[in-house]
Amino acid sequence: DKTAWENVAFALYVCGYPKKYIRQRTGELLSQVGLLHKARAYPLELSGGEQQRVAIARALVHSPLLLLADEPTGNLDPNSIDEIMELLIEINSQGTAILMATHNIELVERFGFRVIELAEGRLIGDRPGRKPK
């Protein structure tokens, strides 16, 4: 098990980045997801929503143009769901496209994203998004 800090930093470490950059970038990302104060916490010391935010920070390490999120709110309480969705909206507003898979229709309706529906591997619908409420 790794701390939140080690978990995010690891993605940079394995790519050979300098330690100074790793410290800077890891701090930036944990701050962005609101977890800098939990940097030394281990997974069992974090809530499900906090664990998900650590995973999002790690996914953002290399500033991707596209973030794939498979059920990012799947096992979270309503408060954590809202926090994760607001974080994903913020990340999107900074230029990262987000492709999210979910079975939570209410979530999709509430936030008004474009919806591409698949069934058995086939496209069955494509609805344009609208501005979130």
Secondary structure, DSSP 8 states (H G I E B T S, - for coil): ---HHHHHHHHHHTTT--HHHHHHHHHHHHHHTT-GGGTT--GGGS-HHHHHHHHHHHHTTT--SEEEEESTTTT--HHHHHHHHHHHHHHHHTT-EEEEE---HHHHHHHT--EEEEETTEEEEEE------
